[in-house]
Amino acid sequence: MNFSGSSAPISDRELEIIDLVAKGLTNLQIAEQLEISKRTVDNHISNILEKTKTDNRVALVRWAINRGKVCLDEINCCTLPDFKSSNFN
């Protein structure tokens, strides 16, 4: 999946990290929640900033909100289809 404005595809794990950044978690808190090392989170954040062409966490969250990649307090949210109950099998 390649989102407009990004130079490389954003992985599902990176989207998960973006969501946690948008929720205000520190890299250490993200690492603890995902049960990975802080250094791994640091690397993910660095890669995400490069892919999204953003310079810092605030710019990253703005990027994610503008593209509907995160939901903050019911703002800018969309409902995704429930594939489990759909007839897509």
TARAZI-V427868 format. One record per residue. N is the residue number from 1. RES is the residue in three letters. SS is DSSP state (helix for helix, strand for strand, loop for the rest). Layout:
n = <N | N>
res = <RES | RES>
ss = <SS | SS>
This chain:
n = <1 | 2 | 3 | 4 | 5 | 6 | 7 | 8 | 9 | 10 | 11 | 12 | 13 | 14 | 15 | 16 | 17 | 18 | 19 | 20 | 21 | 22 | 23 | 24 | 25 | 26 | 27 | 28 | 29 | 30 | 31 | 32 | 33 | 34 | 35 | 36 | 37 | 38 | 39 | 40 | 41 | 42 | 43 | 44 | 45 | 46 | 47 | 48 | 49 | 50 | 51 | 52 | 53 | 54 | 55 | 56 | 57 | 58 | 59 | 60 | 61 | 62 | 63 | 64 | 65 | 66 | 67 | 68 | 69 | 70 | 71 | 72 | 73 | 74 | 75 | 76 | 77 | 78 | 79 | 80 | 81 | 82 | 83 | 84 | 85 | 86 | 87 | 88 | 89>
res = <MET | ASN | PHE | SER | GLY | SER | SER | ALA | PRO | ILE | SER | ASP | ARG | GLU | LEU | GLU | ILE | ILE | ASP | LEU | VAL | ALA | LYS | GLY | LEU | THR | ASN | LEU | GLN | ILE | ALA | GLU | GLN | LEU | GLU | ILE | SER | LYS | ARG | THR | VAL | ASP | ASN | HIS | ILE | SER | ASN | ILE | LEU | GLU | LYS | THR | LYS | THR | ASP | ASN | ARG | VAL | ALA | LEU | VAL | ARG | TRP | ALA | ILE | ASN | ARG | GLY | LYS | VAL | CYS | LEU | ASP | GLU | ILE | ASN | CYS | CYS | THR | LEU | PRO | ASP | PHE | LYS | SER | SER | ASN | PHE | ASN>
ss = <loop | loop | loop | loop | loop | loop | loop | loop | loop | loop | loop | helix | helix | helix | helix | helix | helix | helix | helix | helix | helix | helix | loop | loop | loop | loop | helix | helix | helix | helix | helix | helix | helix | helix | loop | loop | loop | helix | helix | helix | helix | helix | helix | helix | helix | helix | helix | helix | helix | helix | helix | helix | loop | loop | loop | loop | helix | helix | helix | helix | helix | helix | helix | helix | helix | helix | loop | loop | loop | loop | loop | strand | loop | loop | strand | loop | loop | loop | loop | loop | loop | loop | loop | loop | loop | loop | loop | loop | loop>
